[in-house]
Amino acid sequence: MKEKILEAIHLTKEFTGAEKELRALGEVSFSIAREEFVCVVGPSGCGKSTLLRLLGGLLRPTAGEVLFEGRALAGPSPRIGFMFQLPNLMPWRSVERNIRLPLELDGTPEAEARAAVKDLVKLVGLTGFEGSLPRELSGGMAQRVALARALAHDPEVLLLDEPFGALDAMTRDRMGAELMRIARDRRKTVVMVTHSIPEAILMADRVLALTSRPGRLRLDLAVGLPRPRREEMTYTKKFGAMAERIRAAIGEAV
């Protein structure tokens, strides 16, 4: 068993509004090993995105804590990359300059930043599009830019919040395969939120299933399918049985 890199310990998150208090997560605990690929599924509104933001230090828990490499996470870290549902690219900046933005903000020397961006452009398959603006890109290409930007600091952990949800099925499958390749080649720890149970099983080493709000961990399922993963696996009895276990744990459609 590889060492733990990320731990959620009795995580609870409540949001207080003008009229009422909303409990998004309740007492969620689990650990993630280095280089593990974990997917989080659950009903809409169960706190999946909230959980991801807590793991990335973008939100503070109401109770409990997040440990990163054994230490309490007090806020965002360059060693934890984050990719949101939408690419959120700056429309006036080219592909290259969108990817370079985190490095510019950190004051990375020009030559070092240029070399890093060149490597990332190649990694995500955008060679030849370095000078293109976001309006000239397809949805899948825009998400590749967002992925490269999330990898700019070469983080240990990559957190992804439904990164392919807005893409068509073929592009989504292609991007999923690319993400698995990058995670393997760069030896990244990945936590990805998805609404798709088949996508979660196909990509992950483990699937965490949350209940309806307040989200609680109902199932922690080791997938155990051999890698590399192929689409044909979705038609096997083992795959179908795992999907049924997850659906039963969630208790409703996702």
C-alpha positions in Angstrom: 0.0 0.0 0.0 1.4 3.4 -1.0 1.7 6.2 1.5 -1.3 8.4 2.1 -1.1 11.8 0.5 -4.5 13.2 1.2 -6.9 12.5 4.1 -10.4 13.8 4.9 -11.1 13.4 8.7 -14.7 13.9 9.8 -15.2 16.6 7.3 -18.4 18.7 7.8 -19.4 21.8 5.9 -22.3 24.1 6.6 -23.3 27.3 4.7 -25.1 30.0 6.5 -27.5 32.2 4.5 -29.8 35.1 5.3 -32.7 32.8 6.2 -31.4 29.3 6.9 -28.4 27.1 7.4 -27.5 24.5 4.8 -25.5 21.4 5.7 -23.7 20.3 2.6 -21.5 17.5 4.0 -21.7 15.5 7.2 -18.8 13.6 8.8 -17.0 12.4 5.7 -13.7 10.5 6.2 -11.4 8.7 3.8 -7.7 8.7 2.7 -6.1 8.7 -0.7 -2.8 7.0 -1.5 -0.1 8.6 -3.6 -0.7 8.1 -7.4 -4.2 6.8 -6.8 -7.0 7.8 -9.2 -10.3 8.3 -7.2 -13.7 9.3 -8.6 -16.5 10.8 -6.4 -20.1 10.2 -7.4 -23.5 11.0 -5.8 -26.9 12.7 -6.4 -27.0 16.3 -7.6 -26.6 18.7 -4.7 -25.0 16.1 -2.4 -21.8 18.1 -1.8 -19.4 16.6 -4.3 -18.0 19.9 -5.5 -17.9 21.2 -1.9 -15.9 18.2 -0.9 -13.4 18.8 -3.8 -13.0 22.5 -2.7 -12.3 21.4 0.9 -9.7 18.9 -0.4 -8.1 21.7 -2.4 -8.1 24.2 0.5 -10.5 26.6 -1.4 -13.0 26.2 1.4 -12.5 25.8 5.2 -14.5 23.0 6.9 -17.0 23.7 9.5 -15.6 20.7 11.4 -13.0 18.2 10.8 -9.8 18.7 8.8 -7.9 17.8 5.6 -4.4 16.5 5.8 -2.0 16.9 2.9 1.1 14.7 3.4 0.2 14.4 7.1 -0.2 18.1 7.8 -3.3 20.1 8.1 -4.2 22.0 4.9 -4.8 25.6 5.8 -5.4 27.0 2.3 -4.7 26.5 -1.4 -1.3 25.0 -2.3 0.6 25.1 -5.6 1.1 21.3 -5.1 -2.6 20.8 -5.5 -4.0 21.6 -8.9 -7.6 22.3 -9.6 -9.7 22.1 -12.8 -13.3 23.3 -12.7 -16.4 22.3 -14.7 -15.8 25.1 -17.3 -12.4 25.9 -18.7 -12.7 29.6 -17.7 -10.0 30.8 -20.1 -9.2 34.4 -20.6 -10.6 35.2 -24.1 -7.9 37.8 -25.0 -5.0 35.4 -24.1 -3.7 32.7 -26.5 -3.5 29.0 -25.6 0.1 29.5 -24.6 -0.6 32.6 -22.5 -3.6 31.0 -20.7 -1.4 28.1 -19.7 1.4 30.4 -18.6 -0.8 32.5 -16.4 -0.2 30.7 -13.1 3.5 30.8 -13.7 3.4 34.5 -14.4 1.5 35.2 -11.2 4.2 33.3 -9.3 7.0 35.2 -10.9 8.5 32.2 -12.7 11.5 33.3 -14.8 10.6 33.7 -18.5 12.9 31.0 -19.9 11.6 28.5 -17.3 8.0 29.4 -17.9 8.4 29.1 -21.7 10.0 25.7 -21.4 7.3 24.5 -19.1 4.5 25.7 -21.3 6.0 24.1 -24.4 6.2 20.8 -22.5 2.5 21.1 -21.4 1.3 22.0 -24.8 2.8 18.8 -26.2 1.5 16.8 -23.2 -2.1 17.7 -23.9 -1.9 17.5 -27.6 -2.2 21.1 -28.6 1.0 21.6 -30.6 0.3 24.0 -33.4 -2.4 25.8 -31.5 -0.2 27.8 -29.2 -1.3 31.1 -30.7 -5.0 30.3 -30.9 -7.6 32.3 -28.9 -10.3 30.5 -26.9 -13.0 31.4 -29.4 -11.1 29.4 -32.1 -11.0 26.2 -30.0 -13.5 23.4 -29.7 -14.8 22.4 -26.3 -12.4 19.6 -26.0 -9.5 21.7 -26.9 -10.5 24.4 -24.4 -10.6 21.7 -21.7 -7.1 20.6 -22.7 -5.9 24.1 -22.2 -7.5 24.2 -18.7 -5.9 20.8 -17.9 -2.5 22.1 -18.9 -3.0 25.2 -16.8 -3.9 23.1 -13.8 -0.6 21.1 -14.4 1.5 24.3 -14.7 3.0 24.0 -11.3 3.5 20.2 -11.6 1.2 19.5 -8.6 1.3 16.3 -6.7 -2.5 16.1 -6.6 -4.9 17.0 -9.3 -8.6 17.8 -8.4 -11.2 17.8 -11.2 -14.8 19.0 -10.8 -16.8 17.3 -13.6 -14.2 18.4 -16.2 -15.9 16.7 -19.2 -19.5 17.2 -18.3 -20.2 19.8 -21.1 -18.5 17.7 -23.8 -20.2 15.4 -26.3 -19.8 11.7 -25.7 -17.0 11.0 -28.2 -14.9 13.9 -27.0 -15.6 13.0 -23.4 -14.3 9.5 -23.9 -11.2 10.8 -25.7 -10.5 13.3 -22.9 -11.0 10.6 -20.3 -8.4 8.4 -22.0 -6.0 11.4 -22.2 -6.4 12.1 -18.5 -5.7 8.6 -17.6 -2.5 8.6 -19.7 -1.3 11.9 -18.2 -2.0 10.8 -14.7 0.0 7.6 -15.3 2.9 9.2 -17.2 3.2 12.1 -14.7 2.5 9.9 -11.7 -0.3 12.2 -10.4 -2.8 11.6 -7.6 -6.2 12.4 -9.1 -9.6 13.0 -7.4 -12.4 13.6 -9.9 -16.0 14.4 -9.4 -18.3 13.0 -12.0 -22.1 12.4 -12.6 -21.3 9.3 -14.7 -21.1 6.0 -12.9 -19.6 4.2 -16.0 -17.0 6.9 -16.4 -16.1 6.6 -12.7 -15.6 2.8 -12.9 -13.7 3.0 -16.2 -11.2 5.6 -15.0 -10.8 5.1 -11.2 -8.9 2.9 -8.9 -11.6 3.6 -6.3 -15.0 5.1 -6.4 -16.4 7.0 -3.5 -20.3 7.2 -3.4 -22.0 9.9 -1.4 -25.6 10.0 -0.2 -28.1 12.8 -0.7 -27.4 16.1 1.2 -25.9 16.3 3.7 -23.4 14.1 1.8 -22.0 11.1 3.7 -19.7 8.4 2.4 -21.9 5.4 1.8 -19.5 3.3 -0.3 -15.7 3.1 -0.9 -15.3 0.7 -3.8 -12.0 -0.7 -5.1 -12.5 -1.1 -8.9 -9.8 -3.7 -9.6 -10.0 -3.7 -13.4 -6.7 -4.1 -15.2 -5.1 -1.2 -16.9 -5.0 0.1 -19.6 -8.8 0.4 -19.4 -10.9 -0.1 -22.6 -14.4 0.7 -23.5 -15.2 -3.0 -24.0 -14.9 -3.4 -20.2 -18.2 -1.6 -19.7 -20.0 -4.6 -21.2 -18.7 -7.2 -18.8 -20.6 -8.7 -15.8 -18.0 -7.4 -13.4 -18.4 -3.9 -14.6 -22.2 -4.2 -14.5 -22.1 -5.6 -10.9 -20.0 -2.7 -9.7 -22.3 -0.2 -11.3 -25.3 -1.7 -9.5 -23.5 -1.6 -6.2 -22.8 2.1 -6.7 -26.4 2.9 -7.7 -27.7 1.0 -4.7 -25.3 2.9 -2.4 -26.4 6.3 -3.8 -30.1 5.3 -3.6 -31.2 7.4 -6.6 -30.2 8.4 -10.1 -27.2 10.6 -10.6 
